[in-house]
Amino acid sequence: MNRAPLGIAVLVSGHGSNLQALLDAAAAGRLNAEFRLVASDRPDARGLARARDAGIRAVAIPPSDYPDRAAWNAALEALLRESGADLVVLAGFMRVLGASLVAAWAGRMLNVHPSLLPLYRGLHTHRRALKDRQPVHGTSIHFVTEELDGGPVILQAQVAVRPDDTEESLAQRVQAREHEIYPQVVEWMASGRLEWRDGGPWLDGRPLDAPRRV
């Protein structure tokens, strides 16, 4: 029996290259998804233009339009709920979401983080990896929880660090791997292979006790 397309809402803050990777995967038949909404905290985000070019509803929701963080979170939560999405995908979204919003989407919200979590939570991950002379760096796809970059990790891609790497060169190679593994994880959700059960991730009918690595 064919499954209905997974309804997706994507949150972006900038260029939206991971959004484009998801759009390309869907167009190529590698992702059974229907994009219900792309929203951004920045009206000038390139990701919004990508969404409009693809015929997807694109909404800017800048925090400056709201009296406080709680009001902004409530407005974003209402927007996501109204979209009818089954899954929220954070693709370079740089705002910390409120606890009530995260709780409302528990097990139905994914994020990409440019490090091999639990290493280098937060910002400037490439700079920190180079400073520590790490031989291997990479990127992680994880479920979002209240703990910043602390939700269960699903899939990681490793990138060898070269002696002549700069932040920019390392970031480019890490981002290229993100574009490979993010659509894969979203498709796992769309196909039912990946699900949130009993407070944690399950893959192929078994608890995912440790992230997969490629």
C-alpha positions as CSV (number, residue, x, y, z in Angstrom):
1,M,0.0,0.0,0.0
2,N,1.4,3.4,-0.9
3,R,1.9,5.8,1.9
4,A,0.5,9.4,1.7
5,P,3.2,12.0,1.3
6,L,4.6,13.3,4.6
7,G,3.6,16.9,5.3
8,I,6.6,19.0,6.1
9,A,7.2,22.5,7.4
10,V,10.7,23.8,7.2
11,L,12.3,26.6,9.3
12,V,15.2,28.5,7.9
13,S,17.2,31.6,8.8
14,G,19.6,32.0,5.9
15,H,20.6,30.6,2.5
16,G,18.4,27.5,2.7
17,S,20.8,25.0,1.1
18,N,19.5,22.2,3.1
19,L,15.9,23.2,2.2
20,Q,17.0,23.0,-1.5
21,A,18.5,19.5,-0.9
22,L,15.1,18.4,0.4
23,L,13.3,20.0,-2.5
24,D,15.7,18.3,-4.9
25,A,15.2,14.9,-3.3
26,A,11.4,15.2,-3.5
27,A,11.6,16.3,-7.1
28,A,13.9,13.3,-7.9
29,G,11.5,10.9,-6.3
30,R,13.8,10.1,-3.4
31,L,11.6,11.8,-0.7
32,N,7.8,11.2,-0.4
33,A,6.9,14.6,1.0
34,E,4.6,17.5,0.6
35,F,6.0,20.9,1.6
36,R,3.3,22.7,3.5
37,L,5.2,25.7,4.7
38,V,8.6,27.4,4.8
39,A,9.0,30.0,7.6
40,S,11.8,32.2,8.7
41,D,12.7,34.6,11.5
42,R,14.4,36.8,8.8
43,P,12.3,38.4,6.0
44,D,15.4,38.5,3.8
45,A,16.3,34.8,4.1
46,R,17.2,33.3,0.8
47,G,15.3,30.2,1.9
48,L,12.0,32.0,1.6
49,A,12.8,32.9,-2.0
50,R,13.6,29.2,-2.7
51,A,10.3,28.3,-1.3
52,R,8.4,30.8,-3.4
53,D,10.3,29.7,-6.5
54,A,9.0,26.1,-5.8
55,G,5.5,27.2,-5.2
56,I,5.5,26.7,-1.5
57,R,3.9,29.0,1.1
58,A,6.7,31.2,2.5
59,V,6.1,33.2,5.7
60,A,8.5,35.6,7.5
61,I,7.9,35.7,11.2
62,P,10.5,38.2,12.7
63,P,10.7,38.3,16.5
64,S,10.8,42.1,16.3
65,D,7.1,42.0,15.4
66,Y,6.2,40.5,18.8
67,P,6.3,42.0,22.3
68,D,8.4,39.2,23.8
69,R,9.9,35.8,23.0
70,A,6.9,33.9,24.4
71,A,4.5,35.7,22.0
72,W,6.8,35.0,19.1
73,N,7.0,31.3,20.0
74,A,3.2,31.1,20.4
75,A,2.7,32.7,16.9
76,L,5.2,30.3,15.4
77,E,3.5,27.3,17.1
78,A,0.1,28.4,15.7
79,L,1.6,28.9,12.2
80,L,3.1,25.4,12.2
81,R,-0.1,23.8,13.6
82,E,-2.2,25.7,11.0
83,S,0.0,24.4,8.2
84,G,-1.1,20.8,8.8
85,A,2.5,19.6,8.7
86,D,3.3,16.2,10.2
87,L,7.0,17.0,10.6
88,V,9.0,20.2,11.3
89,V,12.5,20.3,9.8
90,L,15.0,22.9,11.1
91,A,17.3,23.7,8.2
92,G,19.8,26.3,9.4
93,F,17.3,27.9,11.8
94,M,19.2,30.0,14.3
95,R,16.6,30.8,17.0
96,V,16.2,28.7,20.1
97,L,12.6,27.5,20.3
98,G,10.5,27.7,23.4
99,A,9.8,24.7,25.6
100,S,6.1,24.6,24.8
101,L,6.7,24.6,21.1
102,V,9.3,21.9,21.3
103,A,7.0,19.8,23.5
104,A,4.1,20.2,21.0
105,W,6.3,18.7,18.3
106,A,8.1,16.1,20.4
107,G,9.2,13.3,18.1
108,R,8.1,15.3,15.1
109,M,10.9,17.9,14.8
110,L,14.4,17.4,13.3
111,N,17.5,19.5,13.2
112,V,20.9,19.4,11.5
113,H,24.0,20.4,13.5
114,P,27.4,20.7,12.0
115,S,29.4,18.5,14.3
116,L,29.6,14.9,15.5
117,L,27.4,15.4,18.5
118,P,27.8,15.4,21.4
119,L,30.9,17.2,20.4
120,Y,30.7,21.0,19.8
121,R,27.1,21.9,20.6
122,G,26.3,25.5,19.8
123,L,28.1,27.8,17.4
124,H,31.4,28.0,15.6
125,T,31.8,24.2,15.4
126,H,34.3,24.1,12.5
127,R,36.5,26.7,14.2
128,R,36.5,24.7,17.4
129,A,37.2,21.4,15.7
130,L,40.2,22.9,13.9
131,K,41.5,24.5,17.1
132,D,41.4,21.1,18.8
133,R,43.1,19.5,15.8
134,Q,40.4,16.9,15.4
135,P,41.2,14.4,12.7
136,V,37.5,13.8,11.9
137,H,34.6,16.3,12.0
138,G,31.2,16.0,10.5
139,T,27.4,16.6,10.9
140,S,24.5,15.1,12.8
141,I,20.8,14.9,12.2
142,H,18.9,14.7,15.5
143,F,15.5,15.0,17.1
144,V,14.9,18.3,18.8
145,T,14.4,18.4,22.5
146,E,14.5,21.2,25.1
147,E,18.2,20.6,25.5
148,L,20.1,22.6,22.9
149,D,21.6,20.3,20.3
150,G,21.0,17.5,22.9
151,G,18.2,15.5,21.3
152,P,18.8,11.8,20.2
153,V,21.1,11.7,17.2
154,I,19.8,9.6,14.3
155,L,22.5,9.8,11.6
156,Q,25.9,11.3,11.3
157,A,28.3,11.8,8.4
158,Q,32.0,12.0,9.0
159,V,34.4,14.3,7.2
160,A,38.2,13.9,7.4
161,V,39.9,17.1,8.5
162,R,42.8,18.1,6.1
163,P,46.0,19.7,7.3
164,D,45.3,22.8,5.1
165,D,41.6,23.2,6.1
166,T,40.2,26.5,6.9
167,E,36.8,27.1,8.6
168,E,35.4,27.8,5.1
169,S,36.8,24.8,3.4
170,L,35.8,22.4,6.2
171,A,32.3,24.0,6.3
172,Q,31.8,23.4,2.6
173,R,32.6,19.7,2.8
174,V,30.5,19.2,6.0
175,Q,27.5,21.0,4.3
176,A,27.8,18.7,1.3
177,R,27.4,15.7,3.5
178,E,24.4,17.4,5.2
179,H,22.7,17.6,1.8
180,E,23.1,13.8,1.5
181,I,22.0,12.7,4.9
182,Y,19.2,15.1,5.8
183,P,16.9,14.0,2.9
184,Q,17.7,10.4,3.8
185,V,16.5,10.8,7.4
186,V,13.4,12.7,6.4
187,E,12.6,9.9,4.0
188,W,13.0,7.4,6.8
189,M,10.3,9.4,8.6
190,A,8.1,9.5,5.5
191,S,8.4,5.8,4.9
192,G,7.7,4.9,8.5
193,R,11.2,3.4,9.1
194,L,12.0,6.0,11.7
195,E,9.5,6.9,14.4
196,W,9.3,8.3,17.9
197,R,8.1,5.6,20.3
198,D,8.3,5.4,24.1
199,G,10.1,8.6,24.4
200,G,12.9,7.8,21.9
201,P,13.8,7.0,18.3
202,W,13.1,3.7,16.7
203,L,14.5,2.6,13.4
204,D,13.3,-0.4,11.5
205,G,11.3,-1.6,14.4
206,R,14.1,-1.4,17.0
207,P,15.3,1.3,19.5
208,L,18.0,3.4,18.0
209,D,20.4,3.3,20.9
210,A,23.3,4.9,19.0
211,P,23.4,7.0,15.9
212,R,24.1,5.5,12.5
213,R,27.3,6.7,10.9
214,V,28.2,7.1,7.2
